[in-house]
Structure formats: C-alpha cells, structure tokens
Amino acid sequence: MPQALRIGLLGCGTVGTGVAKILSEKAQELTRITGRPLTLCRVVVRDVTKLRDSVIPVNLITGDPTTLFSEPLDVVVEVAGGIGPIRDIVIKCLESGRDLITANKALLAEWGSEIFEQARKHGRAIGFEAAVAGGIPIIRAISEGMVANRITAILGILNGTSNYILTRMADDGLTYSEALVEAQKMGYAEANPSLDVDGTDAAHKLAILAHLAFGVQPPLESIPRRGINNLDAVDICFASELGYTIKLLAESWNRNGKLAMHVSPVLLKKQAPMAQVRGAYNAVALVGDAVEDTLYYGKGAGMLPTASSIVANLVDIASSRERMVQQSRLLWPKGKNNGPPILPDTDLKSRFYLRLLVPDRPGIMAEVAGILATFKISIASVIQHESTSSPPNRVQMVIMTHEAFASDFRLAVAEIDRRAFAIFPVTHYPVAD
C-alpha cells in the first residue's frame, strides 16, 4: 500500500474534532478515493487535561507545538484560530517541509502574503477551503469552477452568527441582546462575539474572496464595515413594513475599472434570494461575464460542515498535491496587487434608508427634505406614524431615498444631526433593489 498521508492537527475544538471524526469514520472511503491512507498522527492542543471525544486517541495529544515540525508529518491542519503565535507556528511548519491546511480567515486576510511567500520558497501547498463559508466549496468555485469567467461581483452572507441573530429578530421580534444570548446558548456565538457582530469576520472573508476573484490584497482597514451590534429592532420592523429584510452583506464589485468593497447591514427586498437565507446559514452570489448569476448556499459553520471542507483539501493533497503547489505559487504574491484599484466608499452610489426621532410638530418634514435636497438627495417614500411615545410629542420618521452618492448622503446626515430637532443621531443603512 502507498505511504500514508501523515497529518498533524493544530487545535482540537469543535472543528478539529470534526476532522478527526471524518478521518476515522470514512477511512476506507477516503483511502479508496486517494489511493493512500489519511492518518492522524499528532494533535496539538492548549489544554492537554481537557476531556475530548473518544475519536481522538489519547496518545496523539500533546501541548507542544514543536512536534508539528520535528516529527515526521506531511501536512498540518490548523484550526486553532487567532494570529499571534499561530502565524509563527504555521510558518515553521512550511519551513520544515509540511504542507498546510487552514480554516483561519484572519490569518490569511492579514498575513496571506507572508505565509504564501514561505510556501513558494519551500515548495509547499496551502489549502484553505474552510476559511470562508464553512461547508460551501466557494474557494473551489472561484478558483476552478469560474475559471472561464471574469468575475464582476461578489455578494455574500458570510457570518452565520449575525445571520442567526437577524433571523430571530425578524421572525420572532427578539431584541438584538435577546437574540445574541440565544445564539450563544445554541453555540453559534462565542462568549465574546465582537468579531462576528461588528463585521470584522465578514471583512476577513471578503478580503480572501476578493483576492481570488480580482487579484487584490486589500488591507482590512480599506474595507468599510459596519456590523449589527448597534441594530435596533425598530429598524427590522420598519424595513418589513416597507417590504425589506435586513441582512449583513459582504460585497465587492468592479465598477468602471475600480473595485468597490464593503460590509454592512443592507435592506434587501423580501423576495430576493439572499433575503431567504435564514438562521446560521451562509450564501455567496458570484456574477461572471460568461455564466452571469450563480448562488452557493449551505451551512457556514459547525463541526462537520467546516471539517468536510478541510478533509476535501486533505484529499487534494493526497491525490493531486502538485496541482495544489502550483496554485499556491500564484496566490498572495509579495508586494504585488494585480487587481483594480479600490474605489473610495464615498464614491459609491446607493439608495438609503434613514430613521429619525423628531418632535411631532409642523415643519420638521419640510426641513429634513430641504437638507436632503441641498445635498442632491431626493426622497422616494416616507413613513411617519402617529406619536405613541412616552414622553409624548415625539415621532419616528422613516425616509427611503432615491440613489445618491454616499459622500453626499453622509454630509446630509451630518447636517441633520446638527439641527436642534434631531433628538438622536440619524440611523441609516444602504438599500439594495
């Protein structure tokens, strides 16, 4: 029998346990597919005393990461997360002749150039299918399935935690805080969920997809991002009344030779395919010049969906490693940006939703409309219900605009916020039709 593919596992939480389960339960099938056994030989964890699933042999567990580059291994699977010491460990693994499979989107988004430079230098392969959208094979779709296309746009729900929270707020009237607590109880959100709910996680994933699709290497700070952590349930209700659903979207598209990118809550028409993505699911829409619209949907996180993407990369290395090495040579070239320049977000055009809390007295609507008109923003519709507030004489005013430049819109919002009638700062989100 051909020599086994010897695997080291860095991290053994939910996803790492899933990898071990698949390798154990589908060992014969995987051997049949690749022509060689896929054998787990070492598991490196932070806490060696923690009780683990019986699928993890106790004799494989260690707290010493140096075993990953001192013992005879062919490939290291990194599912520990984080950047600091993990970056140093994976670089040493590449230097010592190990291939790498990682689910770490932050590591790739922020240090992809350095890590792939090491892979090129030492002739190693890197697989990262699990880094974006869990069990959805979106990396393969872009790099292989869409190879005959010039991709012109990416639109994605890339964070299952945020999507679960938004679904519960929309369907069951929960507040953001109530939905977050439930997401934590369900295991969809971490004890500290900030990277999920503030848009950072989705921005990391968008940076990876944009690199594959457009050749850019955008630093995280170049991707404008807003999360859902300040979203008010009242905006969910008003959006529904207007025929929309709010989703946290990661978007990138080529506009007149420049690349636009952002992560933000966006109002989507309820009948739009992306608006139907519910719970902890992810979805990614790709637009190609040949194939036009495509949509990829599935579980974006969890033990087995993410582990399935990792094992798919292990199968690639076991059966067609040279092809993966060649692919790795082309990604994240050091010091190069082969894609279009990134368009400042102020130059983007969109329709907008804005909500104001104002005194219930004559003339306010005219004053707001005048400010918007000054900045070349026209009003498409207005909702203003009778005041039921306590204290009285305050009313919510909701305006949907026609398309306008983001720069003009922000100036208008700043001017409204300066006026005496503005009880609270304006709430606003882009609208996609």
BELURVEN-V300363 format. One record per pair of residues at least 24 apart in sequence whose ideal C-beta (glycine too) atoms are under 6 Angstrom apart, sorted by the first residue. I is the first residue (numbers start at 1). J is the second residue. If there is no record, write none. Layout:
# BELURVEN-V300363
((I;J) (I;J))
This chain:
# BELURVEN-V300363
((2;35) (2;36) (4;36) (4;37) (4;39) (5;36) (5;38) (5;74) (5;318) (6;39) (6;41) (6;73) (6;74) (7;40) (7;75) (8;42) (8;68) (8;73) (8;76) (9;43) (9;77) (10;44) (10;76) (10;78) (10;80) (11;79) (11;80) (12;43) (12;45) (14;303) (15;79) (15;306) (15;307) (16;79) (17;53) (18;303) (18;304) (18;307) (19;307) (19;310) (20;55) (20;56) (21;55) (22;307) (22;311) (24;55) (34;315) (34;318) (34;319) (36;318) (38;314) (42;67) (42;71) (65;89) (68;93) (69;93) (69;96) (73;98) (75;99) (75;317) (76;100) (77;101) (77;310) (78;102) (78;104) (79;103) (83;107) (87;111) (91;118) (94;118) (94;119) (94;122) (94;124) (95;122) (99;124) (99;125) (99;317) (100;126) (101;127) (101;310) (101;313) (102;128) (103;130) (103;131) (105;131) (105;204) (105;205) (106;204) (108;208) (109;204) (109;207) (109;208) (112;332) (113;332) (113;334) (116;331) (116;332) (117;334) (119;328) (120;329) (125;317) (125;321) (125;324) (125;325) (125;328) (126;328) (127;313) (129;309) (129;312) (129;313) (130;306) (130;309) (130;310) (132;205) (132;208) (133;282) (133;284) (133;300) (134;299) (134;300) (134;301) (134;305) (134;306) (135;298) (135;299) (135;305) (135;308) (135;309) (136;296) (136;298) (138;284) (138;296) (141;296) (142;212) (142;213) (143;212) (146;288) (148;290) (149;288) (149;289) (149;290) (149;291) (150;289) (151;213) (151;286) (151;288) (152;254) (152;287) (153;253) (153;287) (154;209) (154;213) (154;252) (155;251) (155;285) (156;250) (156;284) (157;247) (157;277) (157;282) (157;283) (158;202) (158;205) (158;250) (158;282) (159;196) (159;201) (159;202) (160;280) (160;282) (160;300) (160;301) (161;188) (161;189) (161;196) (162;196) (162;197) (162;228) (162;248) (164;188) (164;279) (164;280) (167;278) (167;279) (169;233) (169;236) (170;236) (175;233) (176;231) (188;280) (197;227) (197;228) (197;229) (198;227) (198;229) (199;225) (199;226) (199;227) (199;263) (202;250) (202;263) (203;263) (206;250) (210;252) (214;259) (214;339) (215;338) (215;339) (216;337) (216;339) (217;337) (222;342) (223;261) (224;262) (224;345) (225;263) (226;264) (228;265) (238;398) (239;267) (243;270) (245;270) (245;275) (257;340) (258;340) (258;341) (258;343) (259;340) (259;342) (260;343) (260;348) (262;345) (265;429) (266;430) (266;432) (267;353) (267;429) (267;431) (268;432) (345;406) (346;406) (346;407) (348;406) (349;403) (349;405) (350;430) (351;401) (351;403) (351;431) (352;401) (352;409) (352;428) (352;430) (353;400) (353;429) (353;431) (354;399) (354;426) (354;428) (355;398) (355;427) (356;397) (356;426) (357;394) (357;396) (357;423) (357;424) (358;397) (358;421) (359;421) (360;387) (360;393) (360;395) (364;421) (371;412) (371;415) (371;416) (372;412) (375;408) (375;411) (375;412) (376;408) (377;401) (377;404) (377;412) (378;402))
